[in-house]
Amino acid sequence: MLFRSGSEAMGGVVNVISSPIPYGDKQPKNEAVSGFASNNGEVLLGVKGGVAAGNFGVTGGISQRTADNITTPKHREATGAKPSSPASKLPLFTGDLPYTNFENRAGNIGAGYRGDWGKVELRASRFESQQNFLGAVAANANSPYVAQPTGQLLTNDEYQLSGQINLAQGWTLKPHYMHTSDQRQAITGGTSSQLSSSKASTNYLDILVRRDELKLGLQHHKIGLFQGDLVV
């Protein structure tokens, strides 16, 4: 399992790439990954591993990434700024920025069987990101800006069933099925920890998208100058 993070996105972006399923007598390496950032006390912990037993193979991994609020250099702020105030280059907030903490969790598992006829593999993965965003609001044009949180919870579940069936004369059949469930929950004026108790609020957003994808590929041997896959 490979962990990738994007530093330009608040809360970061974690992309979990599943490791290949091991087969044969050679055992895969078990690995651990860790990281720390002093600015916001960010901690990354993760482990991955697998086991191979003849024609069977299993792989899996989990990770967790947590952080407190971001800290910026202390600077003169636009104290008391209002929507009706003249434009200013001064920031509204500096120092310890509230509502910028986050927590990400991810995990995946895969199992497969390989024989002379081909192989079949089943995989499942889950990613969950709970984070807050700092915003500024004012009651009216003559009211000062105040800090306001927006809490968000993103979850992604994915299941895959794939096969590779060796046919005659160098042809290979590759069926593949994938089910994905993506959910975004958010609350304006509340933190991510308040999502479960804010579902009746008009500021609560819940979007759920489910997708099913079925592909059937046929890989052919080299015919003249051509070699590749036909996918339906």
N, C-alpha and C positions, 0 to 999 in steps of 0.2 A: 504494500500500500504506500503510495507516494503522497506527501502532504505539500501543497503549494499555497502560498498566501500572497495576497496583494496588499502592499503597504499604502496605496493611494486611496483605498476605500475605507471609510470609517467603520470599524468593527472587523475590517479585513474580509477577504474572500478565501475560503478554504476549498480546494478541489481535491477530492479523494479519488485516486486512481487505483483500482484493484490490481493486485499482483497476479501474474499468471498462476494458474493452478498447477502444482507440481505433480509429476508422474514418475514412476520408476523407483529404483532403489536409492537414488540420490536424494538426501533430505535437504529441504530448503533452509536458509538461514533465518533465525529469529532475530529481529532487530527492534531497537527502541529509538525514539527520537524525542528531543527536548529542546526547549528554547526559552529565553527570558528577555524581556525588554524593561529597562529601569524606569522609563518615563511614566508608564501607566501600570506598572507591576504586572505586565502581561506574562503569562506562563503557558507554554505549550508542552503537552505530554502525549506520547503515542507509542503503541506497540503493534507489531505485526508478526505473523508467523504462519507456518503451514506444516503439513505432514504428508508424506507420500508412502503408500503401501502397495507395491505392485501396480495394478491398473487403476487404483483409486488415488485420489488426491484431494486435499482440503487446504484452504487458505483463508486468512481472516485478519482483521486488524481493527483497532479502535483509537480514537484520539479525542483530546479535549483542549480547548484554547480559551482562557479567561483573561479578562483585563479590567482594571478599575478606570476611573476617569482620566482623560488626557490632561497633561499639564503643559501649559505654554509659558514663555517668559512673561513676567509681570510687566504691564505697560499701562500708561495713562489711558483710561477708558472714557467712552462717551457717556459719562454718568448723567442720568436724567434725560437722555435723548428721547424724543418723541417723534411720531410720524410727521408732525408738522415742523420739526426742527430743521434748520438749514443742513444741507449735506455736509457730512464730516467723514474724514478718513480714519478717525479713531475707532477701534473695535468696541463692541458692546461688552464683551466678556474677555478676560485674560486670566492667567494663573490656572487654578484648578477648575476645569470646565465641567460643570455638572451635566449629567445625562449623556455621558459618552462611553459608558462601560458596556461590555458585551461578554457573551459566553457562547462558544461554538462546540458542538459535539458531532462526531461522525463515527460510523462503523460499517464494516462490510464483512460478508462471509461468502465463500464459494466452494462448491464441491463438484467433482467430476469423475467420470469413468472413461478410460481409453482402451480400446482393443484394436485388433487388426482391421476391423470393419470401419473404424472411425472413433468418434468420441461424442459424449453428451455432457453438458455442464449447466449447473444451476447456480445463480448468483443473487444475492440480496444486499442492498445497501441503504443506509439512512443518514441524512444530514440534517442537523437542527441548529439554527442560529437565533439566539435571543439577544437583542441589542436595543440601545436607546440612542436617540438623536437629539441634539440641542437646537432649540428654536427660540425665537423671540417674538412676543406678541404685545399688543397694546390694546387697552379697552376701547380707546377712541383716538382721534387725531391729536388730542391734547394730553393724553396719558403717557407716562414713561413706559418704555419697553421693559418687560420682565422675562426671565428665562421660562421656557415651556418645553416639557419633554414630549417626544413622540416615541412610544414603545413599539417594538416589532418582533414578531416571531415567525421565522421562515422554517418550513420543514419540507424535506424531499425524501420520498421513498421510491425505490426502484427495484424491480424484480426482472430477471432475465433467464430465459431458458433457450439454450442454443445447442446445435448439433452439427456434426460433420460426418457424413456418410460416404464412404469410398465406393464408387461405382466402377463399372468395367471400363477399361481402356483409358485410364487417367482422368475420368470425370469424377467430380465430388459434389454431393448435394449438401447445401448449408441452410437448414431451416433456423429461424431466429424469431423469438417472441419476447417483447418487452412491455411491462406495465409500469407506468410512472404516475405518481401522485404528488402534486405540488400544492402547498397551502401557504398563504400569506395572511397573517393576522396583525393588525395594527390598531393603535389607539392614540389619538391626538389629545394632549393634555394629561396623559398618564404614562407611566413607565411599563416596561415589558412584564414586570412582576404583577401588574394590575390587570393584565389582559383577561384572565379567567373570570374576574369579578366585574368586568366592564362590558360584557356582551350585549347588555340591554341599552347601552349608551348610543346616542346618535353619532358620536365620534369614533365608534368602533367599526373596523373594516375586516371582512373575512372573505377571502377569495380562494376557492379550491378548484384546481384543474386536474383532471385525470385523463391519461392518454394510454391507448393500447396500440401497439405497433407489431405487425407481423410481416416478416420478410422471408422470401424463399430464394436462395442463391444457388447458382449452378456454375461451379468452376470447371473450366475445360482446359485440357492440355493444349500445348502449342499447336496451332493450325496455321501453317504458313507463317505470316508475320504477326499473327494475333494470338494473345494468351491473356486470360483474365476471367472475370465473373459476369454472369448474367443474373440480374436481380429483379425480382417481381415484388 
